[in-house]
Amino acid sequence: MLVKEYRINLPFTVEEFRVAQLYAVMKEAKNEKGGVSILTYEPFENENGKGFFTHKTLQIANRLPAWLVAFWPRGLRLEEKAWNAYPYTKVVWFCPALGDKFSVEMETKYIDDRGDTENPLGLDPETLATMQTEVIDLGKD
């Protein structure tokens, strides 16, 4: 399993980012031409706070090159499960046609700092020992 941490320094506050992110998500949803089905949208509460859980299916065959689609099973789709308790989010993408062979999990924590908070997700020592960290500063890079 590959574990990477990206520390992305943004030139605005966490709250300003939240407003921009909500705008971008709503604009993308408006431009969506089909292929996304929302199976579940419900409130949840856990150790990271209160938020909304969504479970979606994404028909991706029409977004891939024809040569790649030829290798994939019929009805190719991804599923997405997301827990959004801003400033913490977790998203898991998987392809049911591939079984347990493919999944991507992304946890995000938005923090008002300069990227210097150590272990913001509270990972265990074994995971931290193998994790690769990359710092990206949008104001400089």
C-alpha positions in Angstrom: 0.0 0.0 0.0 1.3 3.4 -0.9 0.8 6.2 1.7 1.5 9.8 0.7 1.0 13.0 2.5 0.6 16.3 0.5 1.0 19.5 2.5 -0.5 22.1 0.2 0.0 25.7 1.4 -2.8 27.9 0.1 -2.8 31.7 -0.1 -6.1 31.9 1.7 -7.8 30.7 4.9 -9.5 27.4 5.4 -12.9 29.1 5.4 -12.2 31.0 2.2 -11.2 27.6 0.6 -14.4 26.1 1.8 -16.5 28.7 0.0 -14.4 28.3 -3.2 -14.7 24.5 -3.0 -18.5 24.5 -2.5 -18.7 26.9 -5.5 -16.5 24.6 -7.7 -18.5 21.4 -6.7 -21.8 23.1 -7.5 -20.6 24.4 -10.8 -19.3 21.0 -11.8 -22.6 19.3 -10.8 -24.5 21.9 -13.0 -22.3 21.0 -16.0 -22.5 17.2 -15.4 -23.9 15.5 -18.5 -25.1 12.3 -16.7 -23.3 9.3 -15.5 -23.4 10.1 -11.8 -26.0 8.4 -9.6 -26.4 9.3 -6.0 -27.3 6.2 -4.1 -27.1 7.6 -0.5 -27.0 11.1 0.9 -27.4 11.1 4.7 -26.1 12.9 7.8 -23.5 11.1 10.0 -21.5 11.8 13.1 -18.2 10.2 14.1 -15.0 11.1 15.9 -14.2 13.7 13.2 -17.4 15.6 13.6 -20.8 15.9 12.0 -21.3 15.9 8.2 -22.8 14.1 5.3 -22.1 10.7 3.8 -22.6 10.1 0.1 -22.4 6.9 -1.9 -22.3 7.5 -5.7 -21.8 5.4 -8.8 -19.9 7.0 -11.7 -20.3 5.7 -15.2 -16.8 6.3 -16.5 -16.7 4.5 -19.9 -17.8 7.7 -21.7 -14.8 9.6 -20.1 -12.1 7.2 -21.1 -10.4 6.6 -24.5 -12.0 3.9 -26.6 -8.9 1.7 -26.6 -8.9 1.6 -22.8 -12.7 0.9 -22.6 -12.1 -2.2 -24.8 -10.0 -3.8 -22.0 -12.6 -3.1 -19.2 -15.7 -5.2 -18.4 -19.1 -4.1 -19.6 -20.9 -1.6 -17.4 -17.6 -0.1 -16.2 -18.2 2.1 -13.3 -16.5 3.5 -10.2 -18.2 3.8 -6.9 -17.4 6.6 -4.5 -18.1 6.7 -0.8 -17.4 10.1 0.9 -17.7 11.3 4.5 -17.6 15.1 4.5 -17.3 16.6 8.0 -15.4 19.7 7.0 -12.6 20.5 7.8 -12.1 16.7 7.7 -13.1 14.6 4.6 -12.6 11.0 3.6 -13.2 9.6 0.1 -12.9 6.0 -1.1 -13.1 5.1 -4.8 -13.4 1.5 -6.0 -14.4 -0.5 -9.0 -16.8 -3.3 -8.2 -15.8 -5.2 -11.4 -12.2 -5.5 -10.1 -13.2 -6.7 -6.7 -10.7 -6.0 -3.9 -7.9 -5.4 -6.4 -8.4 -1.7 -6.8 -9.3 1.1 -4.4 -8.1 4.6 -3.6 -8.6 6.2 -0.2 -8.0 9.8 0.4 -8.3 11.5 3.8 -8.0 15.3 4.0 -7.7 17.7 6.9 -7.8 21.4 6.2 -5.7 23.3 8.8 -5.0 27.0 9.1 -1.2 26.8 9.3 1.9 26.8 7.1 1.9 23.0 6.6 3.9 22.4 9.8 1.4 20.3 11.8 2.9 16.9 12.3 0.6 13.8 11.8 -2.7 15.8 11.5 -4.6 12.5 10.8 -3.2 10.7 13.8 -1.7 7.8 11.9 0.0 5.0 13.7 3.8 4.8 13.9 4.1 2.0 11.3 2.2 3.9 8.7 4.2 7.1 9.5 7.5 5.2 9.0 6.5 4.4 5.4 4.7 7.6 4.5 6.2 10.0 1.9 5.6 13.7 2.4 5.5 16.3 -0.3 5.1 20.0 0.4 3.4 22.1 -2.3 3.3 25.9 -1.9 0.8 27.4 -4.4 2.1 30.9 -3.5 5.6 30.1 -4.6 5.5 27.1 -7.0 
